[in-house]
Amino acid sequence: MENKNSHVLLEEIRSKLLENLSRLQHAPNERPPDTELPEKSQISIPEERWDPNSDMELAFTKQSKEIDR
């Protein structure tokens, strides 16, 4: 297939594109506060996490650890 785009046409498109991009407002280069990672003190230990599907498993794990002591 033959390339029918002339260099002049491509340069016009490029200059229009760059002009339009220069008119856009810049995007901030920082994360919004609600997407920050939690601090280490906020991360819970896996045993302390509550999962409604594994209540029995957590209770069993805690009991078995108490027995091992």
C-alpha positions as CSV (number, residue, x, y, z in Angstrom):
1,M,0.0,0.0,0.0
2,E,1.3,3.4,-1.0
3,N,1.7,6.1,1.7
4,K,-0.3,9.0,0.3
5,N,0.3,11.4,3.3
6,S,2.4,14.3,2.1
7,H,5.1,15.7,4.4
8,V,3.3,19.1,4.3
9,L,0.0,17.6,5.4
10,L,1.7,15.7,8.2
11,E,3.5,18.8,9.4
12,E,0.2,20.7,9.4
13,I,-1.5,18.0,11.5
14,R,1.5,17.9,13.8
15,S,1.5,21.7,14.4
16,K,-2.2,21.7,15.0
17,L,-1.9,18.9,17.5
18,L,1.0,20.6,19.4
19,E,-1.0,23.9,19.5
20,N,-4.1,22.1,20.9
21,L,-1.9,20.3,23.5
22,S,-0.4,23.6,24.6
23,R,-3.9,24.9,25.4
24,L,-4.7,22.1,27.7
25,Q,-4.4,22.7,31.5
26,H,-1.7,20.6,33.1
27,A,-2.6,17.7,35.3
28,P,-1.2,17.7,38.9
29,N,1.7,15.4,39.4
30,E,0.6,14.1,42.8
31,R,-1.8,11.5,44.0
32,P,-5.1,12.6,45.5
33,P,-5.2,12.1,49.3
34,D,-7.7,9.3,49.2
35,T,-5.5,7.0,47.1
36,E,-2.5,7.1,49.5
37,L,-1.2,3.9,50.9
38,P,-2.1,3.2,54.5
39,E,0.6,3.6,57.1
40,K,2.1,0.5,58.7
41,S,0.2,1.1,61.9
42,Q,-3.1,1.0,60.0
43,I,-2.3,-2.3,58.3
44,S,-3.8,-5.1,60.4
45,I,-2.2,-8.5,61.1
46,P,-3.9,-11.2,59.0
47,E,-5.3,-12.8,62.1
48,E,-7.1,-9.6,63.0
49,R,-8.8,-9.1,59.7
50,W,-12.4,-10.0,59.7
51,D,-13.8,-12.0,56.8
52,P,-17.4,-13.1,57.1
53,N,-16.6,-16.3,55.2
54,S,-13.9,-17.5,57.5
55,D,-15.2,-16.8,61.0
56,M,-14.8,-20.4,62.0
57,E,-11.3,-20.6,60.6
58,L,-10.1,-17.6,62.5
59,A,-11.7,-18.8,65.7
60,F,-10.0,-22.2,65.2
61,T,-6.6,-20.6,64.5
62,K,-6.8,-18.5,67.7
63,Q,-7.8,-21.5,69.8
64,S,-5.1,-23.7,68.5
65,K,-2.5,-21.0,69.2
66,E,-3.7,-20.7,72.8
67,I,-3.5,-24.5,73.2
68,D,0.1,-24.5,71.8
69,R,1.2,-22.0,74.5
